[in-house]
């Protein structure tokens, strides 16, 4: 039997002995109840990838069936990758894009008003009178 290991497992507060003789839902918490359903699908031959959260950490989870030489599914491989930093960067990019769009809209409104005022003959005449000496 291969024991679960890795930095992501440690970061969510688990270690290999936590898995002995336990249902995966009990080990990974009640918030991950969908995991048992996903594992059953993997043992039916499906590949599954999804995003989830454990505490304050975001993870990408990949489940894939492993087969023996006859093609029989014998194991489910579960990979977890901590994507917390990339999710935070993505949120920051989305927020910055929103702010940039607001600034662009403000600039466009200002230019539109300015262009309208420059086309207005009353504005032009008053500007011309102020610009000419005398």
C-alpha atoms as a printed R data frame, in Angstrom:
    type eleno elety resid chain resno       x      y       z
1   ATOM     1    CA   UNK     A     1   0.000  0.000   0.000
2   ATOM     2    CA   UNK     A     2   1.321  3.439  -0.922
3   ATOM     3    CA   UNK     A     3   1.004  5.931   1.881
4   ATOM     4    CA   UNK     A     4  -0.326  9.411   1.224
5   ATOM     5    CA   UNK     A     5   2.406 12.011   1.498
6   ATOM     6    CA   UNK     A     6   3.470 15.405   0.287
7   ATOM     7    CA   UNK     A     7   3.627 19.048   1.274
8   ATOM     8    CA   UNK     A     8  -0.043 19.738   0.438
9   ATOM     9    CA   UNK     A     9  -1.146 16.950   2.795
10  ATOM    10    CA   UNK     A    10   1.035 18.368   5.564
11  ATOM    11    CA   UNK     A    11  -0.284 21.894   4.962
12  ATOM    12    CA   UNK     A    12  -3.865 20.797   5.600
13  ATOM    13    CA   UNK     A    13  -2.745 19.113   8.825
14  ATOM    14    CA   UNK     A    14  -2.789 15.450   7.785
15  ATOM    15    CA   UNK     A    15  -0.226 12.660   7.808
16  ATOM    16    CA   UNK     A    16  -0.163  9.092   6.505
17  ATOM    17    CA   UNK     A    17  -1.362  7.344   9.709
18  ATOM    18    CA   UNK     A    18  -4.527  9.508   9.626
19  ATOM    19    CA   UNK     A    19  -5.715  7.381   6.698
20  ATOM    20    CA   UNK     A    20  -5.455  3.884   8.235
21  ATOM    21    CA   UNK     A    21  -8.828  2.109   8.520
22  ATOM    22    CA   UNK     A    22 -10.800  5.325   7.962
23  ATOM    23    CA   UNK     A    23 -13.303  6.504   5.425
24  ATOM    24    CA   UNK     A    24 -11.826  9.219   3.225
25  ATOM    25    CA   UNK     A    25 -14.647 11.615   4.187
26  ATOM    26    CA   UNK     A    26 -13.773 11.321   7.872
27  ATOM    27    CA   UNK     A    27 -10.117 12.022   7.159
28  ATOM    28    CA   UNK     A    28 -10.631 14.966   4.820
29  ATOM    29    CA   UNK     A    29 -13.515 16.505   6.811
30  ATOM    30    CA   UNK     A    30 -17.241 16.637   6.349
31  ATOM    31    CA   UNK     A    31 -16.871 19.644   4.022
32  ATOM    32    CA   UNK     A    32 -15.381 17.343   1.394
33  ATOM    33    CA   UNK     A    33 -18.294 14.874   1.242
34  ATOM    34    CA   UNK     A    34 -18.182 14.968  -2.568
35  ATOM    35    CA   UNK     A    35 -14.754 13.295  -2.510
36  ATOM    36    CA   UNK     A    36 -16.159  9.822  -1.853
37  ATOM    37    CA   UNK     A    37 -18.515 10.236  -4.837
38  ATOM    38    CA   UNK     A    38 -15.573 11.343  -6.986
39  ATOM    39    CA   UNK     A    39 -13.461  8.376  -5.885
40  ATOM    40    CA   UNK     A    40 -16.264  5.982  -6.819
41  ATOM    41    CA   UNK     A    41 -16.361  7.558 -10.287
42  ATOM    42    CA   UNK     A    42 -12.585  7.146 -10.590
43  ATOM    43    CA   UNK     A    43 -12.937  3.426  -9.842
44  ATOM    44    CA   UNK     A    44 -15.467  3.353 -12.677
45  ATOM    45    CA   UNK     A    45 -12.732  4.703 -14.975
46  ATOM    46    CA   UNK     A    46 -13.344  8.450 -14.923
47  ATOM    47    CA   UNK     A    47 -10.668 11.159 -14.608
48  ATOM    48    CA   UNK     A    48 -11.719 13.969 -12.264
49  ATOM    49    CA   UNK     A    49 -10.167 17.385 -11.604
50  ATOM    50    CA   UNK     A    50 -11.628 20.091  -9.400
51  ATOM    51    CA   UNK     A    51 -10.785 22.997  -7.104
52  ATOM    52    CA   UNK     A    52 -11.464 22.912  -3.385
53  ATOM    53    CA   UNK     A    53 -10.611 24.717  -0.182
54  ATOM    54    CA   UNK     A    54  -9.174 23.268   3.033
55  ATOM    55    CA   UNK     A    55  -9.128 25.903   5.758
56  ATOM    56    CA   UNK     A    56  -7.413 28.960   4.301
57  ATOM    57    CA   UNK     A    57  -5.760 27.076   1.422
58  ATOM    58    CA   UNK     A    58  -7.007 26.550  -2.143
59  ATOM    59    CA   UNK     A    59  -6.141 23.261  -3.839
60  ATOM    60    CA   UNK     A    60  -6.409 21.749  -7.273
61  ATOM    61    CA   UNK     A    61  -7.309 18.086  -6.867
62  ATOM    62    CA   UNK     A    62  -6.787 15.528  -9.611
63  ATOM    63    CA   UNK     A    63  -8.106 11.987  -9.333
64  ATOM    64    CA   UNK     A    64  -7.218  9.379 -11.919
65  ATOM    65    CA   UNK     A    65  -7.551  5.608 -12.109
66  ATOM    66    CA   UNK     A    66  -4.448  3.401 -12.192
67  ATOM    67    CA   UNK     A    67  -4.699  0.048 -13.926
68  ATOM    68    CA   UNK     A    68  -2.822 -3.218 -13.861
69  ATOM    69    CA   UNK     A    69  -1.390 -4.822 -17.008
70  ATOM    70    CA   UNK     A    70  -4.818 -6.314 -17.824
71  ATOM    71    CA   UNK     A    71  -6.507 -2.891 -17.733
72  ATOM    72    CA   UNK     A    72  -8.296 -3.477 -14.430
73  ATOM    73    CA   UNK     A    73  -8.511 -0.424 -12.178
74  ATOM    74    CA   UNK     A    74  -6.570 -1.230  -9.026
75  ATOM    75    CA   UNK     A    75  -5.872  2.184  -7.478
76  ATOM    76    CA   UNK     A    76  -7.046  5.752  -7.529
77  ATOM    77    CA   UNK     A    77  -4.252  8.314  -7.673
78  ATOM    78    CA   UNK     A    78  -5.072 11.596  -5.947
79  ATOM    79    CA   UNK     A    79  -2.841 14.602  -6.531
80  ATOM    80    CA   UNK     A    80  -3.309 17.829  -4.622
81  ATOM    81    CA   UNK     A    81  -1.573 21.062  -5.554
82  ATOM    82    CA   UNK     A    82  -1.660 24.162  -3.375
83  ATOM    83    CA   UNK     A    83  -2.853 26.958  -5.676
84  ATOM    84    CA   UNK     A    84  -3.531 29.544  -2.958
85  ATOM    85    CA   UNK     A    85  -0.940 32.029  -4.221
86  ATOM    86    CA   UNK     A    86  -2.048 31.785  -7.837
87  ATOM    87    CA   UNK     A    87  -5.700 32.223  -6.798
88  ATOM    88    CA   UNK     A    88  -4.738 35.338  -4.818
89  ATOM    89    CA   UNK     A    89  -2.815 36.698  -7.808
90  ATOM    90    CA   UNK     A    90  -5.797 36.004 -10.065
91  ATOM    91    CA   UNK     A    91  -8.123 37.876  -7.674
92  ATOM    92    CA   UNK     A    92  -5.674 40.792  -7.616
93  ATOM    93    CA   UNK     A    93  -5.533 40.854 -11.431
94  ATOM    94    CA   UNK     A    94  -9.325 40.847 -11.648
95  ATOM    95    CA   UNK     A    95  -9.547 43.721  -9.153
96  ATOM    96    CA   UNK     A    96  -6.862 45.704 -11.002
97  ATOM    97    CA   UNK     A    97  -8.659 45.115 -14.297
98  ATOM    98    CA   UNK     A    98 -11.882 46.427 -12.746
99  ATOM    99    CA   UNK     A    99 -10.098 49.555 -11.483
100 ATOM   100    CA   UNK     A   100  -8.424 50.086 -14.864
101 ATOM   101    CA   UNK     A   101 -11.775 49.827 -16.647
102 ATOM   102    CA   UNK     A   102 -13.226 52.433 -14.273
103 ATOM   103    CA   UNK     A   103 -10.311 54.783 -15.019
104 ATOM   104    CA   UNK     A   104 -10.676 54.244 -18.763
105 ATOM   105    CA   UNK     A   105 -14.386 54.995 -18.557
106 ATOM   106    CA   UNK     A   106 -13.693 58.212 -16.617
107 ATOM   107    CA   UNK     A   107 -11.058 59.245 -19.186
108 ATOM   108    CA   UNK     A   108 -13.443 58.522 -22.057
109 ATOM   109    CA   UNK     A   109 -16.205 60.599 -20.445
110 ATOM   110    CA   UNK     A   110 -13.779 63.480 -19.898
111 ATOM   111    CA   UNK     A   111 -12.580 63.378 -23.527
112 ATOM   112    CA   UNK     A   112 -16.166 63.182 -24.764
113 ATOM   113    CA   UNK     A   113 -17.141 66.265 -22.736
114 ATOM   114    CA   UNK     A   114 -14.021 68.114 -23.865
115 ATOM   115    CA   UNK     A   115 -14.644 67.243 -27.533
116 ATOM   116    CA   UNK     A   116 -18.244 68.384 -27.245
117 ATOM   117    CA   UNK     A   117 -17.214 71.685 -25.673
118 ATOM   118    CA   UNK     A   118 -14.613 72.294 -28.364
119 ATOM   119    CA   UNK     A   119 -17.245 71.797 -31.079
120 ATOM   120    CA   UNK     A   120 -19.675 74.132 -29.388
121 ATOM   121    CA   UNK     A   121 -19.476 77.534 -31.200
122 ATOM   122    CA   UNK     A   122 -20.220 79.533 -28.070
123 ATOM   123    CA   UNK     A   123 -17.249 77.995 -26.310
124 ATOM   124    CA   UNK     A   124 -15.020 78.599 -29.330
125 ATOM   125    CA   UNK     A   125 -16.152 82.258 -29.691
126 ATOM   126    CA   UNK     A   126 -15.602 82.993 -26.004
127 ATOM   127    CA   UNK     A   127 -12.194 81.338 -26.169
128 ATOM   128    CA   UNK     A   128 -11.331 83.353 -29.284
129 ATOM   129    CA   UNK     A   129 -12.376 86.632 -27.622
130 ATOM   130    CA   UNK     A   130 -10.208 85.857 -24.597
131 ATOM   131    CA   UNK     A   131  -7.284 84.818 -26.768
132 ATOM   132    CA   UNK     A   132  -7.205 87.983 -28.924
133 ATOM   133    CA   UNK     A   133  -5.482 91.015 -27.394
134 ATOM   134    CA   UNK     A   134  -7.322 94.209 -26.993
